[in-house]
Amino acid sequence: MGLDMYAFAIPETPAAPVDFEAETGSELHYWRKHPNLHGWMEALYRAKGGRDDDFNCVNLQLTAEDLNRLEADIRSGNLPPTSGFFFGQSDGTEVADDLAFIEKARAEIADGMTVFYTSWW
């Protein structure tokens, strides 16, 4: 058990940026127990109107602007300290992997795809 985090790419644009259904999609990236990134994603989810109390098994669309903010926060070490029973700990070694995700996500968006984040814990 633990925090499993995913990014997917889909060809369609969801009706809303949060809490949408995605029937198909290709896995773009996977993280295991990176709670500070999860905390950043939860803050974005809430800012976009997400209301799921647990922020678990819900979808969050990521735009190019979101990726720009994420990259800036990763590079400056500003991911929020986040904890949870099954979350593990972020330790800073995730930076290169996070930046690789951003590069892949930007390429998908440039190709007309929609990128979204989801998690399961």
Backbone as numpy.savetxt, mean C-alpha at the origin, in Angstrom:
# Nx Ny Nz CAx CAy CAz Cx Cy Cz
0.96 -16.79 11.12 0.11 -15.61 11.12 1.00 -14.37 11.12
0.45 -13.30 10.59 1.19 -12.05 10.57 0.63 -11.12 9.53
1.26 -9.99 9.40 0.84 -8.96 8.48 1.38 -9.26 7.08
0.48 -9.59 6.17 0.82 -9.81 4.77 0.25 -8.64 3.98
1.09 -8.02 3.16 0.73 -6.79 2.46 1.00 -6.97 0.97
0.09 -6.48 0.15 0.16 -6.70 -1.28 -0.13 -5.43 -2.05
0.44 -5.32 -3.24 0.03 -4.34 -4.23 -0.36 -5.12 -5.49
-1.44 -4.70 -6.09 -1.94 -5.32 -7.31 -2.13 -4.25 -8.38
-2.14 -4.68 -9.62 -2.47 -3.82 -10.75 -3.68 -4.41 -11.46
-4.62 -3.52 -11.79 -5.83 -3.92 -12.49 -6.05 -2.97 -13.67
-6.73 -3.44 -14.71 -6.92 -2.58 -15.88 -8.03 -1.54 -15.71
-8.96 -1.77 -14.81 -10.08 -0.86 -14.65 -9.82 0.17 -13.54
-10.54 1.27 -13.61 -10.48 2.30 -12.57 -11.65 2.06 -11.64
-11.42 1.91 -10.35 -12.53 1.67 -9.42 -13.43 2.90 -9.30
-14.66 2.67 -8.89 -15.63 3.76 -8.73 -15.25 4.69 -7.58
-14.54 4.17 -6.60 -14.09 4.96 -5.44 -12.65 4.57 -5.15
-11.87 5.44 -4.52 -10.46 5.13 -4.26 -10.23 4.16 -3.10
-11.28 3.86 -2.34 -11.17 2.93 -1.21 -12.35 1.98 -1.19
-12.14 0.84 -0.55 -13.22 -0.12 -0.27 -13.92 -0.63 -1.53
-13.21 -0.75 -2.62 -13.78 -1.25 -3.86 -13.47 -2.73 -4.01
-14.24 -3.39 -4.83 -14.01 -4.80 -5.14 -13.10 -4.90 -6.36
-12.20 -5.85 -6.36 -11.34 -6.10 -7.51 -11.36 -7.60 -7.77
-12.03 -7.99 -8.83 -12.18 -9.40 -9.16 -10.89 -10.01 -9.70
-10.21 -9.26 -10.53 -8.98 -9.76 -11.14 -7.86 -8.77 -10.86
-6.68 -9.21 -11.05 -5.53 -8.33 -10.87 -4.26 -9.14 -10.85
-3.18 -8.47 -11.16 -1.90 -9.16 -11.10 -1.10 -8.62 -9.91
-0.51 -9.54 -9.18 0.26 -9.14 -8.01 1.50 -8.37 -8.48
1.65 -7.19 -7.93 2.75 -6.32 -8.29 3.87 -6.39 -7.25
3.48 -6.53 -5.98 4.49 -6.54 -4.91 3.91 -7.20 -3.66
4.80 -7.71 -2.84 4.42 -8.36 -1.58 5.40 -7.94 -0.50
4.85 -7.62 0.67 5.66 -7.34 1.85 5.17 -8.26 2.98
6.07 -8.60 3.85 5.73 -9.40 5.03 6.16 -8.63 6.26
5.20 -8.30 7.11 5.46 -7.65 8.40 6.31 -6.38 8.27
5.74 -5.41 7.58 6.35 -4.08 7.44 5.32 -3.07 7.97
5.14 -3.04 9.30 4.03 -2.27 9.86 4.11 -0.77 9.62
5.29 -0.20 9.53 5.34 1.25 9.33 4.79 1.63 7.96
5.05 0.83 6.95 4.44 1.07 5.64 2.93 0.88 5.72
2.51 -0.13 6.44 1.08 -0.37 6.63 0.42 0.83 7.33
1.09 1.40 8.32 0.56 2.57 9.00 0.43 3.76 8.06
1.41 3.92 7.16 1.35 5.00 6.18 0.14 4.79 5.26
-0.04 3.54 4.83 -1.16 3.22 3.95 -2.50 3.44 4.68
-2.56 3.11 5.96 -3.80 3.32 6.70 -4.13 4.81 6.80
-3.12 5.65 7.03 -3.37 7.09 7.09 -3.91 7.60 5.74
-3.36 7.09 4.64 -3.84 7.47 3.32 -5.27 6.97 3.11
-5.54 5.76 3.52 -6.88 5.18 3.43 -7.90 6.06 4.15
-7.58 6.47 5.35 -8.48 7.32 6.13 -8.65 8.69 5.45
-7.56 9.26 4.92 -7.62 10.55 4.23 -8.50 10.49 2.98
-8.57 9.32 2.36 -9.40 9.14 1.17 -10.82 8.72 1.49
-11.17 8.66 2.77 -12.53 8.35 3.17 -12.78 6.94 3.64
-11.74 6.13 3.78 -11.91 4.76 4.24 -12.39 4.70 5.68
-13.30 3.77 5.94 -13.92 3.71 7.27 -13.81 2.37 7.98
-13.16 1.39 7.36 -13.04 0.09 8.01 -12.22 0.25 9.29
-12.78 -0.13 10.41 -12.12 0.07 11.71 -10.77 -0.61 11.80
-10.64 -1.78 11.20 -9.40 -2.56 11.34 -8.39 -2.32 10.22
-8.80 -1.67 9.13 -7.95 -1.53 7.94 -7.32 -2.88 7.61
-8.20 -3.84 7.36 -7.79 -5.22 7.07 -8.66 -5.75 5.93
-8.01 -6.31 4.91 -8.72 -6.88 3.76 -9.58 -5.84 3.04
-9.08 -4.62 2.94 -9.75 -3.57 2.18 -8.78 -3.05 1.12
-9.32 -2.48 0.06 -8.50 -2.01 -1.05 -8.34 -0.50 -1.01
-7.13 -0.05 -1.37 -6.76 1.36 -1.38 -6.05 1.67 -2.69
-6.66 2.49 -3.53 -6.03 2.88 -4.79 -4.85 3.81 -4.52
-3.75 3.58 -5.24 -2.57 4.43 -5.13 -2.37 5.18 -6.44
-2.33 6.49 -6.37 -2.13 7.33 -7.55 -0.65 7.69 -7.66
-0.31 8.32 -8.77 1.07 8.80 -8.95 1.43 9.80 -7.86
0.48 10.65 -7.48 0.74 11.62 -6.41 0.98 10.91 -5.07
0.19 9.88 -4.80 0.40 9.10 -3.57 1.79 8.50 -3.55
2.23 7.96 -4.69 3.56 7.35 -4.77 4.66 8.38 -4.57
4.45 9.60 -5.07 5.43 10.66 -4.84 5.57 10.98 -3.35
4.43 11.08 -2.66 4.46 11.35 -1.21 5.10 10.18 -0.47
4.75 8.97 -0.87 5.32 7.79 -0.23 6.83 7.76 -0.40
7.30 8.01 -1.62 8.74 8.02 -1.85 9.43 9.06 -0.97
8.87 10.25 -0.90 9.47 11.30 -0.07 9.51 10.88 1.40
8.43 10.26 1.89 8.41 9.83 3.28 9.36 8.67 3.54
9.51 7.77 2.60 10.47 6.67 2.76 11.89 7.23 2.80
12.21 8.09 1.85 13.57 8.64 1.77 13.94 9.48 2.99
12.95 10.14 3.58 13.23 10.98 4.75 13.01 10.25 6.08
12.66 8.96 6.00 12.46 8.17 7.22 11.21 8.55 7.97
10.17 8.98 7.24 8.95 9.46 7.88 7.76 8.50 7.79
8.02 7.21 7.69 6.90 6.29 7.82 6.53 6.23 9.29
5.24 6.26 9.62 4.84 6.34 11.03 5.11 5.03 11.78
5.68 5.12 12.97 5.83 3.90 13.79 4.45 3.28 14.01
4.33 2.01 13.66 3.04 1.32 13.71 3.25 -0.04 14.36
2.30 -0.44 15.19 2.41 -1.74 15.83 1.06 -2.44 15.81
1.11 -3.72 15.97 -0.08 -4.55 16.03 0.34 -5.94 16.49
-0.60 -6.72 16.95 -0.29 -8.01 17.57 0.50 -8.92 16.63
0.16 -8.97 15.37 0.82 -9.86 14.41 1.71 -9.11 13.42
2.02 -7.85 13.70 2.63 -6.99 12.69 4.15 -7.12 12.55
4.85 -7.56 13.55 6.30 -7.55 13.50 6.81 -6.13 13.63
8.04 -5.87 13.15 8.63 -4.54 13.25 9.31 -4.16 11.96
9.17 -2.89 11.57 9.95 -2.34 10.47 11.29 -1.92 11.07
12.37 -2.19 10.34 13.69 -1.88 10.91 14.57 -1.02 10.01
14.02 -0.53 8.91 14.79 0.31 8.01 15.43 -0.43 6.86
15.53 -1.75 6.96 16.14 -2.51 5.86 15.20 -2.63 4.67
13.98 -2.16 4.81 12.96 -2.31 3.77 13.04 -1.22 2.69
13.88 -0.21 2.88 13.88 0.96 2.00 14.08 0.59 0.53
15.08 -0.19 0.21 15.34 -0.54 -1.20 14.14 -1.28 -1.80
13.55 -2.18 -1.04 12.39 -2.93 -1.53 11.20 -1.99 -1.73
10.99 -1.06 -0.80 9.89 -0.11 -0.94 10.08 0.76 -2.18
11.29 1.22 -2.42 11.57 2.04 -3.59 11.41 1.24 -4.88
11.76 -0.04 -4.85 11.55 -0.91 -6.02 10.05 -1.04 -6.31
9.24 -1.15 -5.27 7.79 -1.19 -5.46 7.31 0.08 -6.14
7.76 1.22 -5.66 7.32 2.50 -6.22 7.66 2.57 -7.71
8.84 2.13 -8.07 9.25 2.12 -9.48 8.30 1.24 -10.32
7.99 0.05 -9.81 7.08 -0.85 -10.53 5.68 -0.26 -10.63
5.22 0.35 -9.53 3.87 0.92 -9.51 3.77 2.09 -10.49
4.78 2.92 -10.54 4.77 4.04 -11.49 4.71 3.53 -12.93
5.42 2.48 -13.23 5.40 1.91 -14.58 4.01 1.39 -14.93
3.36 0.74 -13.98 2.01 0.23 -14.22 1.03 1.37 -14.47
1.12 2.41 -13.66 0.24 3.57 -13.84 0.49 4.23 -15.19
1.75 4.35 -15.57 2.10 4.93 -16.87 1.52 4.11 -18.02
1.34 2.81 -17.81 0.75 1.93 -18.83 -0.77 1.90 -18.77
-1.36 2.76 -17.94 -2.82 2.85 -17.87 -3.48 1.94 -16.85
-2.69 1.28 -16.04 -3.25 0.38 -15.03 -3.56 1.16 -13.74
-4.40 0.58 -12.91 -4.68 1.09 -11.58 -3.91 0.23 -10.58
-3.22 0.86 -9.66 -2.47 0.15 -8.63 -3.20 0.31 -7.31
-3.30 -0.80 -6.56 -3.91 -0.69 -5.24 -3.18 -1.55 -4.22
-3.36 -1.16 -2.97 -2.75 -1.82 -1.82 -3.87 -2.54 -1.05
-3.51 -3.68 -0.50 -4.41 -4.38 0.41 -3.55 -5.18 1.39
-4.15 -5.62 2.46 -3.40 -6.39 3.46 -4.32 -7.42 4.11
-3.68 -8.35 4.77 -4.40 -9.37 5.52 -3.58 -9.71 6.74
-4.22 -9.68 7.90 -3.54 -10.04 9.15 -4.46 -10.78 10.07
